[in-house]
Amino acid sequence: MTTIITTTGISLHTNTDRNFAKNPTDDQMRQYLRMNPERASAEVNSLLQIAEPGDHLVFLHTATAEAERCAQLLKEFFENKGYNHSHIRLVPLQFQEDEQHIESLGLRNLVNAVIAEIETAQRAGREVVINATPGFKLESAYSTIIGMLYHVPVRYIYEKFKRVVTLNPIAIAWDTSLFLMYDWFFRWIDEQPRTLHEVEEHLREIPEKGAILSFLTLPDKNNEVFLSPLGEAFRKRFRQESEEAELVDWPTAAEEQDIDAKISSSILHLKHHYTANTLAACRKIAQLPWVEAIIGGHFENTTLSRIKQASEDGMIRMLWADNKKATNLSIQTTAQSSAQTLKVAMKIREILEIR
């Protein structure tokens, strides 16, 4: 059983008006839909090739009278085709044909709605497909990005061709390490409206300032800055990864349990000018049963301690800083997946009180 999320436009009204009856009534749209469903509606044309009667259909439509009429008629059409009425849902979007509204609210609302539907379906154990054929081109573009980010296939029918094109998720992990490093910042900016001045003050000493700014909007008329639609999508994806990490089992214990034996000799015997309390921090980390080894690396010109990366192979990279510089630390763990590594990384962040 599959949930098919469809961005929904007004093609039924437009095509009926063009090919069957001007300014069509609901009954005229129903009639044209029965006579020539593939030509009458892009949504129907695509779903007839994608969906099965046991599937769940979600129609995301703009909150306008015309769009609501079309969405309701599509729901009625598929119910008459044998689809369970309780498996067909209409979800209105705050998406209007206004440039300022689309940038400020529309796209972010679309991102939130698509992600919410993906997560709901996945929790119910259903496969998910995004049908990006109908709707605005912007909706199709953002739906495709979300599909890639959440490892959900996106299907599309180009109007000059009759077959379905499937864009399968890329078989690589998306890098959400920026949200791991600066989770505190993304939580802070999402709590309430923040001015550009406040944002710049918070980012003043952050080396990755440019990368963070790429996930924020430009200042609005009130000089306030928000997470961009893509920033929202990546933050929600990181949140999902964190929730998955909390649920997985802890890794198996490392064979070596002697704390100092896990720490490289350069750190243990202070052969370099490490940042203050580096050895003490490493001993706290080494007490964790899943840690196999801790190796020191080069220094960085920052005073912010943070977890930089949690890899699928069990490697965690972090910075331990004092008020002058930071030491790179590589921590090898017994974790066997990205979720397990992230679980250990979050534990390290907790015991070292890294925000």
N, C-alpha and C positions, 0 to 999 in steps of 0.2 A: 504494500500500500504506500502511495506516494502523495506528498503535498506539493501541489504546483502553484507557485506564487506568480501571478500575472499582473504586470503593470498594464492598466486598462485606460484606454482613451475613449474617444467618441466616434470611432470609425463606423459603428453601426448607423449612427445618425448621418454622418457625412456621406457614406456610400448610398444610403437609402435616398437621401436628398438629391444626390447626383444621378442615380440610375433608376429610381422607381417613382418617387413622389416628392415634390418640393415641400419644405417645411413639414416633414412627416409627423403624423400622430403615432402614438404607441402602437396602435393596431396596424398601421402601415409598416412600421419597422418589424413587428412580429411577422407580418405576411411576407415581407422580403426576406427575412431571416429563414423562414420555412422554405421558401422557393429556392434560394441560392445562398446557403449559409456561408460557404467559403468566400464568396464575393462580397457578402453583406458585412462581414465583420472580421477584422484581423485577429481578434481574440478567438473567435470560433474557428477560423481557418487553422490557426496554430494548435489550439487545444484538441481539435478532432484528430490531429496527427500525433499528439503527445499523450493525451489523457486516456484513462480507462474508467468505466463507471464506478469502480470501487475507490477511486482516488478522491482526495480532498482538494477542492479548488478555492483559492483565495484571490479575489479580485481587488487590487489596490487602485482606487479611482480618486480623481480630484473631487473636492467637496463643492461641486457646482450642480445646479439642477439638471443640466443636460447630461453631465457625466453620470449622475445618480440614476437617471432614466435608463441610460444605456446599460449600466451595470445590473440594474434590476431585471431588465429584459434578458441579459445574458444568463443570469441565475435561473430565470424561468425556463429558458431554452434548454439548459443542461438538466434541469429537473425533469423536463418532458422527455429527455434522452435516457432517463433511468438513473441519473445520479441522485444520491441521497441528499435531500434538502438540508439536512443538518451538517453535511460535509461541504456545503458551499457557503462561503462567507464573503461579505462585502466590507471592505475596510476603507473608509474615507481618508484622504490625505489633505494636509494643509499645503496644497500645491496649486498655485494660480499662474496664469499667463502674464505675470508681472515680474520684470527683471529683479527689482529690489526684493520683492517677496520671496522669489525663488532662492536668491542668495542668502537671505537672512533666516528664513524659516522652512521653505519648501523642501530643499534638498536634505536638510538635517532631519526633518520629519520623515521623509522617504527612507533615509538610512535607518532610522530607529524602527520604522514599521517593518521593513524587510528583515532586519536582524531579529526583531521580536517574533516574527512568523517562523523564521528558520529555527530559532531556539525552542519555540513551542512544539514544532513538528518533531525535532530531534529528541526532545524529552519524551514524546509519545512513542518514540521508536520508529518513526516513519522516515523514509527517504525524502529528500527535498530536491525539487527542480525549480529553477527560475525561468519563467517564460518572458523573455525580454522583447518579443516581437512588437506588441502594441505600445501605446503610450507615447509620451514625449521622448525625443532622442536623448535628452539629459537623463531621463528616468532609466532608459536602456543602458546608458553608459555607466551610471552609478550602480545599477543592479548587477551589471557584469563584474564590476570591481568587488562588490560584496560577495558575489558568488565565488570569485577566486580566493578571497580572503578567508571565507568560511568553508572552502573545499566543497562547494555545491555546484553541480553542472548548470550551465546557462544555455537555453535553447532559443533559437532565433530562426525566423523564416524571412528571407529577403523577398520583397514584393515581386521581383521579376522571376523568382524561382519557386518551385513547388515543394522542394524537400526541406526537411528540418536540418539545420546546422547546429551541432552541439559543441559548445566550448567547454571542454572538460577542465577541472581545476588543475593548476600546475602542480606537479608532484614535488614541490619543495615547501619548506616551512617559511612562512613570512616572518621577517625580523621585527619583533615587537619589543626589542631590548630597550629602546628609548623610553617606552612606557614603564618598563621594569626599573630603569635608572631613576626616572623622575615621576614616579607614580604620585608622589606628594604634590608636585606642581599641577598635574592634570586633574587631580581631585580638587585642588585649591581653585583653579580657574573655572571649574564647573559648579562650584558651590553657589556662586552669585555673580552678577556682572562685574567685570574688572576693567579698569581704565588702562589705556596703553601705558601710562606712566607706571602704574602698579606692576604691570607685566614686565616692563623693562627693568624695574628695580629687582624683581624676583629672578630675572634671567641674567643679571649683570655679571655674575661670576661663573656662569655655566658655559663650559667650552662648546657644548652642543646647541648653543642658542639658535643658530640658523636652522638647524634641523627641527627644533621645537616650533619656531615661528612658522615653518612650512605647514604645520597642522593647525594654525590659528587663522581666524578671519582678519581682514583689514579692519581698522577702527571704523565704527559706524558714526552716525551724526552726533552721538553723545560721547565720542572718543572711547567707546567700550569695545573690548576684544573678546571673542568667544572661540571655542573649539570649532573648527571647520567641519563640514560634513564628513570628509575623509578622516579627520582627527577623531570624530565621534566613532566612526566605524572601527578604527584601529584601537581606540581605547576600549570599546566594548569587546573586541576580539581578545585583548589582553585580559580583561576582566573574566571572560569565559575560560581562558587558559588558566588563570589563577584559581578559579572555582574547580576546574578539573584537577588541578594539582593538589588541592586540599583533600580531594576524595580518593586519590590513589594511595596504595599501600606505600609505606616507607621502604626504601631500598634495603637489600640485605646488608648486614654488618660487614665491614672490611675485615680482612684477615689480621691485619696489623692493628692492635688496639693501644699500643704504647704511644702516648701523646707526642713526646719529643721525637720519636722515630718517624712520625709522619711529616715532620717539618724539615725543610731542606737545611743543610749545614750553614749556608750563607746567612739564613735568618737566625738559626739557633745560636750561632756563635758571633752574630752581629759583625760579619765581615765587611758589610757596606754601611753607609750612613743612612739607615732606614728611618722612616718617619717614626715619631714618638709612639711608644707602646705597640709597635708592630709585633714583637714577640708575644706579648700578652694577648693581643687579639688573635694571633695564630693558635695559641694554646687553647683559647676558648673554642675556636673552630675545630681544632683537632680532637676535642673531647666528644664531638658528635660521632657516633658509631659508624656512620656511612662515609666518613671522610677517609680517603686513602693517603693522600699526599698534598702538601702545600709548598709551592715553589714561588720564590720572589722574582720579580721582573724589573723592568726599567721604571724610572720615576716620571711623573707627569706634573706639570705646573698647574695644580688645582688644589684647593683646600676642602673639597667635598668628597667625603667617603661615599661610595655607592657600589651596588652590584651592577656590573656592566653587561653580563651575558650569562645565560644558563643554556648550555648546549645539549643536544640529544644524546651525545656520547658521555654525559655525566660530568663534563668539565664546567666549572663556574669561574668566571673571571670577575675580579672586583678591584676597587681602589680603596686603600686605607690611607687616610690623610691626617695631617696635623695642620698647624696654621701656616706652614711654609710650602709643603709639597705633598704628593701622594705616591704611595708605592703600589705598583701593580702586583696582584697576587693571583696565581692560578691554582685552583683547588680541584683536585681530582676526586670524584666520588664514585660510589658503586651504582649510581642511578643508571637505569636502563632505558629511559625515555625522556622526552622533553618535559613531561609532566612531573616525573620523579625528580629531575634535576631542579626544576623550578620550586618544587616543594622544599628541597634542601636549601636552595638559595634564600627562600623566604624565611626559613628558620635561622640561617646565618644573619640575615638582616635584623631579625628580632633579637638575637642574643647579643649582637654588637650595637644594638640601638641605633641602627642606620635608618634615617627616615625615608 
